[in-house]
Structures are given as structure tokens and as C-alpha cells.
Amino acid sequence: MRKNTWRVRGLSLGLVGCDEQTAQNLEQQCLRLGMKTRRLVASSLDNDSAQVDALIFDSDNPDLNGGDAFPWPVLPRIALLGNETPSRLQWVIAQGIDGHMRKPVRYDGLLTAVSLALHNWQHRQLLEASVQKMEERLKARRFVFSAQLLLMRHFTLDENSAYSRLRTLAMEQQKTVEQFSIELVSQSEIQLGALSGK
């Protein structure tokens, strides 16, 4: 995925579940904007999606909207919206789309939809990575607390001194406090014996 969301020239879009007229209109818009298209079959998306940068799918296609959430590859997704019933909109929202276009597809609107979808997708990826990192650190906090207690008991330190020692030891080994704490707790007897000489 290219970092600059505003440059669409050279991108390849996968068209999923689009009828012939819609696909032709999208292909013409893509050609005009310097993008490529590939018509993809919903049943083989896992294999074919490696060759595209984003997906455009027809939310009215019954092959796609038969269940709660379609197993999409990790790519920006743009929904083509025609049917505006509450149940259909709810299904579209459940797909985690990054952009949308109204049907019938005319000869404009694609540049906006693709640019916004790429931006939204990249922003969401950064947020998800940040949340995952925070969740991992939160899970590791119990090991930090346990490691702190081990140092407090073994070296007769107060809470602040134990944490300071923990940070120093982690930096010496070029590890995060969390990584070092997990190792210290899992191998406490061996590690504490080695640390006693420091």
C-alpha cells in the first residue's frame, strides 16, 4: 500500500460482485485516473486479492451479503450502495468499509471515494496497531508488578527503588521493562541469582 493517499495513479482496484454496467463504468473511470482494475470472484478473494490495492464491492449482491460479515482480505474496502434499507446498511457497516459510492455508478466520484478510503484505512490500521500495543503492555503490567515484588523481597527495596532497578536492568539488556519483567518472573530463581552479583 502506498503511503501517499492522494496519488491514485498506478493503483489496482479489485471489483467484487459488480454487474456488467457498473463494472464497465468503474473501469472507464479508473482508466481515466490512471488506475487498473481486476474483476474478482468473491469465492476466490483470498488468492486474487494479493494483486490489488483496494476493493470495491456491490453491497446489493446476494453472494456477498448473505451473512453477518464477509471474510474480506485486509485491504481498503469501498461499498457500492443502492438499496438503503436499514438491514442492508447495518450489513454494510458490519463490513468495516472505508468509503462508499452511490449506485448507479456514473462517471465521477471514484477519485473522492478511493482517496478517502485509503486515508481512512491507513488511519484505522495505525489506530488498531496502537490499541494492540497498549493491550499487550497492559497484559504485561502484571509481570512488571510481580518482578517489582521479587526485587523488593530479594534486595529489600522499597517500591520506587525496585522499579528504578527494574528499568535500569531492562535498559542494560536493551529490552523493554515489560519484556525484562516477563523473563525475570518466568526464571526468577536463575535471574535473581545472577542479579545478586550486580
Secondary structure, 3 states (H helix, E strand, C coil): CCCCCCCCCCCEEEEECCCHHHHHHHHHHHHHHCCEEEEECHHHHHHHHHHCCEEEEECCCCCCCCCCCCCCCCCCEEEEECCCCHHHHHHHHHCCCCEEEECCCCCCCHHHHHHHHHHHHHHHHHHHHHHHHHHHHHHHHHHHHHHHHHHHHHHCCCHHHHHHHHHHHHHHCCCCHHHHHHHHHHCHHHHHHHHHCC
